[in-house]
């Protein structure tokens, strides 16, 4: 298997470099000299309070060093990647916080053999020196239906214990009370992970292999394989499967959860999922829980305890009550803890109604006058022309972009055809152009949709009170200026403006044309549009997506300009046929 590249200075020094980077960026943190131990910079504030220490192998960032700060951990001890820290470093951290005046130390440890052994040895050594030290072991993994002797693994639920214990310590609670309360809370926390890829330790090969269409359920945070491998499914299906497994009462490691319960939800990125995917999973998780009658009191999503670059996610649920929520909501200065809302997620309104503007046009009643019937015929001709040209425009666009120009214009044409089938066309040209502007804005998509909508919206204004030839000239000029103002292009930049601007310039002749001479003006405008579109093959693109393409590769006309010329030709053809 191939070793994956990582952006490091060296494999051997990556942990030390990472710790240095963390304390460089966070003035509230400092490093214990000679040790991979990160401590609060304000250690003096621990006097008379219980200090909290945690840690484990590196590669799980931001755990656990990111949770050091007022209201959470007093310090964290880092080991090599995916390796427990040595007892000497843990003992050094205990001594440091006790020297600062802490009245006792609580070690918060994930249930992995190495962590239990090394933290346990440091605890015994500290006690032999007369220090008051206790340990809680977090085992929140819900993967195995029949856990072995090692028990359930410690996963992202550990971070919730950091938060609860940190709030209690900040209140000055004694060690024995903190141990009792967080141990009780830990019994009501469950976690399950799923991954679409393995992870790769620095300088090593991936920890396991997965086919491109497979996912792994129930894996650990050290790259261990899980309990089940299956085909990748939708986010909704995966989340449902995860929560079903976590709450299956036939499993010895299940989380008891019933309708009416209230939970804190943690959606944890195992390292490689995009923010987009995380948001999708978070929504699926909230909806799945609510469909079971479970209230989501609080929810957080992000990277809390990772597995290097593993493309996966874990869900953590903590059955909660008002007291646990109070501790969860308590303020903290830990750099990795998110800003959380202190209101229940279930039961609040998630949408607001948009302002509805009453349409001035008739929707489906009445009859169309002569001008409306003419507009309908023109639009039908334009739509037919664009649909017939779809492949031609796409082919032109493949040389300069993503090959969707024809599809984009066809989408607009189909939307207009659909609209024509269910609406009475308004006689007022301004209303018609405004309706078309809204239609292409919503249905056409892309920059073309925005440009056409800008043109139509601006062109509608001069036509509100009159529709004389001079008003049409004003309208077309206003449309062009809006496209140039917001689109940033000018004639000569190899865009649709190279067809549209010559045509509109020719249409200025409408202001002085004699009665009945408008058609000749339009004919000349169409000819200028077609000439301008053809000449774009010799222009250098200076705007739009084509501006990023080498000029040597652009030897065909601009598809947007060709589309504009075709639209104008269709208008002319339709008007001639109705004359």
C-alpha positions as CSV (number, residue, x, y, z in Angstrom):
1,X,0.0,0.0,0.0
2,X,1.1,3.5,-0.7
3,X,2.4,5.9,2.0
4,X,0.3,9.1,2.0
5,X,2.1,12.4,2.0
6,X,1.6,14.7,4.9
7,X,2.7,18.3,5.4
8,X,5.2,17.9,8.2
9,X,8.8,18.9,8.9
10,X,9.6,15.3,9.9
11,X,7.8,12.2,11.0
12,X,9.9,12.0,14.2
13,X,9.3,15.6,15.2
14,X,5.6,16.1,14.2
15,X,4.1,15.8,17.7
16,X,6.6,18.3,19.2
17,X,6.0,20.7,16.2
18,X,2.3,20.4,16.6
19,X,2.4,21.2,20.3
20,X,4.7,24.2,19.6
21,X,2.2,25.5,17.0
22,X,-0.7,25.1,19.4
23,X,0.9,27.2,22.2
24,X,2.2,29.7,19.7
25,X,-1.3,30.5,18.6
26,X,-3.0,30.3,22.0
27,X,-1.7,32.7,24.7
28,X,-3.9,30.9,27.3
29,X,-1.7,27.8,26.9
30,X,1.9,27.0,27.7
31,X,4.1,23.9,27.5
32,X,5.9,22.2,30.3
33,X,9.6,22.4,29.5
34,X,11.0,19.1,28.4
35,X,7.7,17.4,28.3
36,X,4.8,16.9,25.8
37,X,2.5,18.5,28.3
38,X,0.3,21.5,27.6
39,X,-1.0,23.5,30.6
40,X,-3.1,26.5,31.3
41,X,-1.0,29.7,31.4
42,X,-2.9,30.8,34.4
43,X,-1.9,27.9,36.7
44,X,-2.2,30.1,39.8
45,X,-6.0,30.1,39.3
46,X,-6.0,26.4,40.2
47,X,-5.1,27.2,43.9
48,X,-7.7,25.6,46.1
49,X,-9.4,23.8,43.2
50,X,-9.3,20.4,41.6
51,X,-7.0,20.2,38.6
52,X,-8.1,18.1,35.6
53,X,-5.6,16.2,33.4
54,X,-6.2,14.1,30.3
55,X,-4.4,13.0,27.3
56,X,-3.5,10.1,25.0
57,X,-1.9,9.5,21.7
58,X,-1.4,12.3,19.2
59,X,-3.3,12.3,15.9
60,X,-6.7,12.9,17.6
61,X,-6.4,16.7,17.5
62,X,-7.9,18.9,18.9
63,X,-8.1,16.2,21.6
64,X,-6.9,16.6,24.2
65,X,-4.7,19.7,24.2
66,X,-7.4,21.8,22.5
67,X,-9.5,21.4,25.6
68,X,-7.0,22.9,28.0
69,X,-8.3,26.2,29.5
70,X,-10.5,27.8,32.1
71,X,-13.7,25.7,32.5
72,X,-12.2,22.5,31.0
73,X,-8.8,20.8,31.4
74,X,-5.9,22.1,33.5
75,X,-3.5,20.2,31.2
76,X,-3.1,17.5,28.6
77,X,-0.4,15.0,28.0
78,X,0.5,13.9,24.5
79,X,2.0,10.7,23.4
80,X,3.4,9.7,20.0
81,X,0.8,9.3,17.2
82,X,-1.8,6.8,18.4
83,X,0.4,5.9,21.4
84,X,-0.3,6.5,25.0
85,X,2.0,9.1,26.8
86,X,4.6,7.7,29.1
87,X,3.9,7.7,32.8
88,X,6.8,10.1,33.4
89,X,5.2,12.8,31.4
90,X,1.9,12.3,33.2
91,X,3.5,12.4,36.6
92,X,5.3,15.6,35.6
93,X,1.9,17.2,34.7
94,X,0.5,16.1,38.0
95,X,3.4,17.6,39.9
96,X,3.1,20.9,38.0
97,X,-0.6,21.4,38.8
98,X,-0.1,20.4,42.4
99,X,2.8,22.8,42.7
100,X,0.5,25.5,41.5
101,X,-1.7,24.9,44.5
102,X,-4.4,22.5,43.2
103,X,-6.1,20.6,46.1
104,X,-6.3,17.4,44.1
105,X,-6.0,16.0,40.5
106,X,-8.6,14.1,38.4
107,X,-7.2,12.0,35.5
108,X,-9.8,11.6,32.7
109,X,-8.7,8.6,30.7
110,X,-10.1,6.8,27.6
111,X,-10.6,3.1,28.0
112,X,-7.6,1.8,26.1
113,X,-5.1,-0.6,27.7
114,X,-2.1,1.7,27.2
115,X,-3.8,4.7,28.6
116,X,-5.1,2.8,31.6
117,X,-1.7,1.4,32.3
118,X,0.3,4.6,31.9
119,X,-2.1,6.9,33.6
120,X,-2.7,4.3,36.4
121,X,1.1,4.0,37.0
122,X,1.5,7.8,37.2
123,X,-1.5,7.9,39.6
124,X,0.1,5.4,41.9
125,X,3.4,7.2,41.8
126,X,1.8,10.5,42.6
127,X,-0.1,9.0,45.5
128,X,3.1,7.6,46.9
129,X,4.4,11.2,47.0
130,X,1.3,12.2,49.0
131,X,-0.8,13.8,46.3
132,X,-4.5,13.4,46.1
133,X,-5.2,11.9,42.7
134,X,-8.2,10.1,41.3
135,X,-9.0,8.6,37.9
136,X,-12.2,8.1,35.8
137,X,-12.1,5.8,32.8
138,X,-14.5,6.7,29.9
139,X,-15.9,3.8,27.9
140,X,-18.6,5.1,25.6
141,X,-18.2,2.9,22.5
142,X,-21.4,1.3,21.4
143,X,-20.0,-0.8,18.6
144,X,-19.6,-4.3,20.1
145,X,-22.7,-6.1,21.1
146,X,-20.6,-8.4,23.4
147,X,-17.6,-6.4,24.6
148,X,-14.5,-8.5,25.5
149,X,-12.5,-8.3,28.7
150,X,-11.0,-5.0,27.6
151,X,-14.5,-3.5,27.7
152,X,-15.9,-0.6,25.7
153,X,-13.4,1.8,24.1
154,X,-13.2,5.5,25.1
155,X,-14.2,7.7,22.2
156,X,-15.7,11.2,21.7
157,X,-17.8,11.0,24.9
158,X,-14.5,11.7,26.7
159,X,-14.7,15.3,25.5
160,X,-18.2,15.7,27.2
161,X,-16.7,14.5,30.4
162,X,-13.9,17.2,30.0
163,X,-16.7,19.8,29.8
164,X,-18.8,18.6,32.7
165,X,-15.8,18.0,35.0
166,X,-14.3,21.4,34.0
167,X,-17.4,23.2,35.0
168,X,-17.6,21.5,38.3
169,X,-13.9,22.2,39.0
170,X,-14.4,25.8,38.1
171,X,-17.1,26.0,40.7
172,X,-14.7,24.7,43.3
173,X,-16.3,21.3,43.8
174,X,-14.2,18.7,45.8
175,X,-12.5,15.8,44.0
176,X,-14.8,13.1,45.4
177,X,-17.9,15.0,44.2
178,X,-16.5,15.6,40.7
179,X,-15.6,11.9,40.4
180,X,-19.0,10.8,41.5
181,X,-21.0,13.1,39.2
182,X,-19.0,12.6,36.0
183,X,-18.9,8.8,36.6
184,X,-22.6,8.8,36.8
185,X,-22.9,11.0,33.7
186,X,-20.5,8.7,31.7
187,X,-22.9,5.8,32.2
188,X,-25.4,7.7,30.0
189,X,-23.1,8.5,27.1
190,X,-22.8,6.4,23.9
191,X,-20.7,6.8,20.7
192,X,-20.5,5.1,17.4
193,X,-18.4,5.9,14.4
194,X,-18.5,5.2,10.6
195,X,-15.8,5.8,8.1
196,X,-15.4,5.9,4.3
197,X,-11.6,5.6,4.4
198,X,-8.8,4.5,6.6
199,X,-6.2,6.8,8.1
200,X,-2.5,6.8,7.5
201,X,0.1,7.4,10.3
202,X,3.0,9.7,9.3
203,X,5.5,7.7,7.3
204,X,3.3,4.6,7.2
205,X,0.7,2.9,5.0
206,X,-3.1,3.1,5.6
207,X,-4.3,1.2,8.7
208,X,-6.7,-0.8,6.6
209,X,-8.2,-0.9,3.1
210,X,-11.7,0.0,2.0
211,X,-13.1,-0.3,-1.5
212,X,-14.3,2.9,-3.1
213,X,-18.0,2.0,-2.5
214,X,-17.6,0.6,1.0
215,X,-17.9,2.0,4.5
216,X,-16.8,0.7,7.9
217,X,-19.2,0.8,10.9
218,X,-18.0,0.8,14.6
219,X,-14.3,1.5,14.1
220,X,-12.1,3.0,16.8
221,X,-10.1,6.2,16.7
222,X,-6.7,4.5,16.2
223,X,-7.5,3.1,12.7
224,X,-8.8,-0.2,14.0
225,X,-11.3,-1.9,11.8
226,X,-14.9,-1.9,12.9
227,X,-17.6,-4.4,13.3
228,X,-19.3,-4.3,10.0
229,X,-18.4,-3.4,6.4
230,X,-21.1,-2.5,3.9
231,X,-21.9,-0.5,0.8
232,X,-22.0,3.3,1.2
233,X,-25.5,4.5,1.7
234,X,-27.1,7.9,2.0
235,X,-26.5,10.1,5.0
236,X,-30.0,9.5,6.3
237,X,-29.6,5.8,6.0
238,X,-26.2,5.7,7.6
239,X,-27.4,7.9,10.5
240,X,-30.5,5.7,11.0
241,X,-28.3,2.6,11.0
242,X,-25.9,4.1,13.6
243,X,-28.6,5.2,16.0
244,X,-30.4,1.9,15.6
245,X,-27.2,0.1,16.6
246,X,-26.4,2.4,19.4
247,X,-29.8,2.0,21.1
248,X,-30.4,-1.7,20.3
249,X,-31.4,-3.1,23.7
250,X,-30.1,-6.6,22.7
251,X,-26.5,-5.2,22.7
252,X,-24.5,-5.2,25.9
253,X,-23.0,-1.9,25.0
254,X,-26.1,-0.1,23.9
255,X,-27.2,3.3,25.2
256,X,-30.6,3.1,26.8
257,X,-32.7,5.7,25.0
258,X,-36.5,6.0,24.9
259,X,-39.1,8.4,23.7
260,X,-39.3,11.4,26.0
261,X,-35.6,11.4,26.7
262,X,-33.5,14.6,26.2
263,X,-30.0,14.3,24.8
264,X,-26.9,16.3,23.9
265,X,-25.8,15.4,20.4
266,X,-22.2,15.6,19.3
267,X,-21.5,15.1,15.5
268,X,-17.8,14.5,15.4
269,X,-15.6,14.7,12.3
270,X,-13.1,11.9,12.4
271,X,-10.8,14.1,10.3
272,X,-11.5,14.0,6.6
273,X,-15.2,14.9,6.0
274,X,-16.0,18.2,4.4
275,X,-18.1,20.8,6.3
276,X,-20.8,20.2,3.8
277,X,-21.0,16.5,4.6
278,X,-20.9,17.3,8.3
279,X,-23.9,19.6,8.1
280,X,-25.9,17.0,6.1
281,X,-25.1,14.3,8.8
282,X,-26.0,16.7,11.6
283,X,-29.4,17.4,10.1
284,X,-30.0,13.7,9.6
285,X,-29.1,13.0,13.2
286,X,-31.4,15.6,14.6
287,X,-34.3,14.5,12.5
288,X,-33.7,10.8,13.3
289,X,-33.7,11.4,17.0
290,X,-36.8,13.6,16.9
291,X,-38.6,11.0,14.8
292,X,-38.0,8.6,17.8
293,X,-39.5,11.1,20.2
294,X,-36.2,12.1,21.6
295,X,-35.6,15.8,22.3
296,X,-32.3,17.3,21.2
297,X,-31.5,19.7,24.0
298,X,-28.1,20.8,22.7
299,X,-26.1,19.9,19.6
300,X,-22.5,20.6,18.4
301,X,-20.8,19.6,15.2
302,X,-17.1,19.7,14.3
303,X,-13.8,18.1,14.8
304,X,-13.6,17.1,18.5
305,X,-11.6,13.9,18.6
306,X,-10.2,12.8,15.2
307,X,-8.3,10.0,13.7
308,X,-5.8,11.9,11.5
309,X,-7.4,12.3,8.1
310,X,-10.0,9.5,8.3
311,X,-13.0,10.4,6.2
312,X,-15.6,9.5,8.8
313,X,-18.0,10.7,11.5
314,X,-19.0,9.6,14.9
315,X,-22.2,10.4,16.8
316,X,-22.2,10.8,20.5
317,X,-25.4,11.0,22.6
318,X,-25.5,11.9,26.2
319,X,-28.9,11.5,28.0
320,X,-29.2,14.7,29.9
321,X,-31.1,16.7,32.5
322,X,-31.2,20.3,33.6
323,X,-28.1,20.0,35.8
324,X,-26.0,18.4,33.1
325,X,-27.2,21.1,30.7
326,X,-26.1,23.7,33.1
327,X,-22.6,22.3,33.3
328,X,-22.5,21.8,29.5
329,X,-23.5,25.4,29.0
330,X,-20.9,26.8,31.4
331,X,-18.4,29.1,29.9
332,X,-14.9,27.9,29.0
333,X,-11.8,29.4,27.5
334,X,-10.6,26.1,25.9
335,X,-9.7,27.0,22.3
336,X,-11.3,23.9,20.7
337,X,-14.6,24.1,22.4
338,X,-17.2,25.7,20.1
339,X,-19.5,28.6,20.9
340,X,-22.8,26.8,21.7
341,X,-26.3,28.1,21.8
342,X,-28.0,27.6,25.2
343,X,-31.4,26.8,23.9
344,X,-33.0,23.4,23.0
345,X,-32.8,22.5,19.4
346,X,-36.0,20.5,19.4
347,X,-39.1,22.6,19.5
348,X,-37.7,25.8,18.1
349,X,-38.8,27.2,14.7
350,X,-36.2,26.6,12.1
351,X,-37.7,28.6,9.3
352,X,-39.3,32.0,8.7
353,X,-41.7,32.8,6.0
354,X,-40.4,34.9,3.2
355,X,-42.1,38.2,2.3
356,X,-44.5,37.4,-0.5
357,X,-44.9,40.1,-3.1
358,X,-48.3,40.2,-4.7
359,X,-48.0,39.6,-8.5
360,X,-49.5,42.4,-10.6
361,X,-50.2,40.0,-13.5
362,X,-53.3,37.8,-13.9
363,X,-52.5,34.2,-13.2
364,X,-55.0,32.1,-14.9
365,X,-58.1,34.1,-15.6
366,X,-59.1,36.4,-18.4
367,X,-58.1,36.5,-22.1
368,X,-55.0,37.8,-23.8
369,X,-55.1,40.9,-26.0
370,X,-53.3,41.2,-29.3
371,X,-50.0,42.4,-27.8
372,X,-50.0,39.5,-25.3
373,X,-50.7,37.0,-28.1
374,X,-47.8,38.5,-30.0
375,X,-45.5,38.2,-26.9
376,X,-46.6,34.5,-26.5
377,X,-45.7,33.7,-30.1
378,X,-42.3,35.4,-29.8
379,X,-41.5,33.6,-26.6
380,X,-42.5,30.2,-28.1
381,X,-40.2,30.8,-31.1
382,X,-37.3,31.8,-28.8
383,X,-37.8,28.7,-26.7
384,X,-37.9,26.4,-29.7
385,X,-34.7,28.0,-31.1
386,X,-32.8,27.6,-27.9
387,X,-33.9,24.0,-27.4
388,X,-32.8,23.1,-31.0
389,X,-29.4,24.7,-30.4
390,X,-28.6,23.0,-27.1
391,X,-25.9,20.6,-28.4
392,X,-24.4,23.2,-30.6
393,X,-24.0,25.7,-27.7
394,X,-22.7,22.9,-25.4
395,X,-20.1,22.0,-27.9
396,X,-18.9,25.6,-28.3
397,X,-18.8,25.9,-24.5
398,X,-16.6,22.8,-24.0
399,X,-13.7,24.6,-25.5
400,X,-13.9,27.4,-23.0
401,X,-15.8,26.2,-20.0
402,X,-17.7,23.2,-18.6
403,X,-19.8,22.6,-21.6
404,X,-23.2,23.6,-20.1
405,X,-24.1,26.8,-22.0
406,X,-26.7,24.9,-24.2
407,X,-28.1,23.1,-21.2
408,X,-28.4,26.3,-19.2
409,X,-30.3,28.0,-22.1
410,X,-32.4,24.9,-22.6
411,X,-33.3,24.9,-18.9
412,X,-34.5,28.5,-19.3
413,X,-36.5,27.7,-22.4
414,X,-38.3,24.8,-20.7
415,X,-39.1,27.0,-17.7
416,X,-40.6,29.6,-20.0
417,X,-42.6,27.0,-21.9
418,X,-43.9,25.7,-18.6
419,X,-44.8,29.2,-17.5
420,X,-46.6,30.0,-20.8
421,X,-48.8,26.9,-20.3
422,X,-50.2,28.1,-17.0
423,X,-50.3,31.9,-17.3
424,X,-52.1,34.6,-19.1
425,X,-49.5,36.9,-20.6
426,X,-49.7,40.4,-19.3
427,X,-50.3,43.2,-21.9
428,X,-47.9,45.5,-20.1
429,X,-44.3,44.9,-21.4
430,X,-42.8,45.9,-18.0
431,X,-44.8,43.2,-16.2
432,X,-43.8,40.6,-18.8
433,X,-40.1,41.4,-18.6
434,X,-40.3,41.4,-14.8
435,X,-41.9,38.0,-14.8
436,X,-39.3,36.6,-17.2
437,X,-36.5,38.1,-15.1
438,X,-37.8,36.3,-12.0
439,X,-38.2,33.1,-14.0
440,X,-34.7,32.9,-15.4
441,X,-33.2,34.0,-12.1
442,X,-34.8,31.0,-10.4
443,X,-34.7,28.4,-13.1
444,X,-31.8,29.1,-15.5
445,X,-29.0,29.2,-12.9
446,X,-25.4,30.1,-13.4
447,X,-24.0,33.5,-14.4
448,X,-26.1,33.5,-17.5
449,X,-29.3,33.3,-15.5
450,X,-28.1,36.3,-13.4
451,X,-27.1,38.3,-16.4
452,X,-30.3,37.8,-18.3
453,X,-32.3,38.6,-15.1
454,X,-30.3,41.8,-14.7
455,X,-31.0,42.8,-18.3
456,X,-34.7,42.1,-18.1
457,X,-35.2,43.7,-14.7
458,X,-33.4,46.9,-15.7
459,X,-35.1,46.9,-19.1
460,X,-38.6,46.7,-17.5
461,X,-38.3,50.1,-15.7
462,X,-38.5,52.4,-18.7
463,X,-41.5,50.4,-20.0
464,X,-43.7,50.9,-16.9
465,X,-45.6,53.9,-18.3
466,X,-45.2,53.6,-22.1
467,X,-44.1,51.1,-24.8
468,X,-43.2,53.4,-27.7
469,X,-40.3,52.6,-29.9
470,X,-38.2,55.2,-28.0
471,X,-39.2,53.6,-24.7
472,X,-38.0,50.3,-26.0
473,X,-34.7,51.9,-27.0
474,X,-34.3,53.2,-23.5
475,X,-35.2,49.9,-22.0
476,X,-32.6,48.0,-24.0
477,X,-30.0,50.5,-23.2
478,X,-30.8,50.2,-19.5
479,X,-30.5,46.5,-19.7
480,X,-27.1,46.6,-21.3
481,X,-25.8,49.1,-18.7
482,X,-27.0,46.8,-15.9
483,X,-25.1,43.8,-17.3
484,X,-21.9,45.8,-17.7
485,X,-22.2,47.4,-14.3
486,X,-22.6,44.1,-12.4
487,X,-21.0,41.6,-14.7
488,X,-17.8,43.6,-15.2
489,X,-17.5,42.9,-18.9
490,X,-17.4,45.3,-21.8
491,X,-17.7,44.9,-25.6
492,X,-14.5,43.2,-26.8
493,X,-14.2,40.9,-23.8
494,X,-15.5,37.9,-25.7
495,X,-18.9,37.6,-24.0
496,X,-22.6,37.8,-24.9
497,X,-22.2,41.6,-24.9
498,X,-20.2,41.3,-28.1
499,X,-23.5,40.3,-29.8
500,X,-25.9,42.2,-27.6
501,X,-24.2,45.7,-27.6
502,X,-24.0,46.1,-31.4
503,X,-27.6,45.0,-31.7
504,X,-28.8,47.4,-29.0
505,X,-26.7,50.2,-30.6
506,X,-28.5,49.5,-33.9
507,X,-31.8,49.5,-32.1
508,X,-31.2,53.1,-31.1
509,X,-32.7,53.7,-34.6
510,X,-36.1,53.0,-33.1
511,X,-36.1,56.5,-31.7
512,X,-36.2,58.1,-35.2
513,X,-37.6,55.4,-37.4
514,X,-40.7,56.3,-39.4
515,X,-44.0,54.5,-38.6
516,X,-43.7,50.9,-40.0
517,X,-39.9,51.2,-40.2
518,X,-39.2,49.3,-36.9
519,X,-38.9,45.9,-38.6
520,X,-36.0,47.2,-40.8
521,X,-34.2,48.5,-37.7
522,X,-34.7,45.1,-36.0
523,X,-33.3,43.3,-39.1
524,X,-30.2,45.4,-39.0
525,X,-29.9,44.8,-35.3
526,X,-30.0,41.0,-35.8
527,X,-27.4,41.2,-38.5
528,X,-25.1,43.2,-36.2
529,X,-25.7,40.6,-33.4
530,X,-24.8,37.7,-35.7
531,X,-21.7,39.5,-37.0
532,X,-20.6,40.4,-33.5
533,X,-21.0,36.8,-32.3
534,X,-19.0,35.5,-35.2
535,X,-16.2,38.0,-34.6
536,X,-15.8,36.7,-31.0
537,X,-13.7,33.8,-32.4
538,X,-10.9,36.3,-32.9
539,X,-11.2,38.0,-29.5
540,X,-9.2,37.4,-26.3
541,X,-11.5,36.5,-23.4
542,X,-11.1,39.0,-20.6
543,X,-14.2,38.2,-18.6
544,X,-16.1,35.1,-17.5
545,X,-14.8,31.6,-17.2
546,X,-13.2,31.6,-20.6
547,X,-10.7,34.3,-19.4
548,X,-8.8,31.5,-17.6
549,X,-8.3,29.6,-20.8
550,X,-5.3,30.1,-23.1
551,X,-6.2,32.2,-26.1
552,X,-4.6,29.6,-28.3
553,X,-7.4,27.2,-27.4
554,X,-10.2,29.6,-28.1
555,X,-10.8,29.4,-31.9
556,X,-14.6,29.1,-31.9
557,X,-17.2,31.8,-31.3
558,X,-18.4,32.6,-27.8
559,X,-21.4,30.4,-27.1
560,X,-23.1,33.1,-25.0
561,X,-22.9,35.6,-27.9
562,X,-24.2,32.9,-30.4
563,X,-27.1,32.3,-28.0
564,X,-28.0,36.1,-27.9
565,X,-27.9,36.3,-31.7
566,X,-30.1,33.3,-32.0
567,X,-32.6,34.8,-29.5
568,X,-32.8,38.0,-31.5
569,X,-33.1,36.1,-34.8
570,X,-36.0,34.1,-33.3
571,X,-37.7,37.4,-32.2
572,X,-37.4,38.8,-35.7
573,X,-38.7,35.6,-37.4
574,X,-41.7,35.5,-35.1
575,X,-42.6,39.1,-35.6
576,X,-42.3,38.8,-39.4
577,X,-44.5,35.8,-39.4
578,X,-47.2,37.7,-37.5
579,X,-46.9,40.8,-39.5
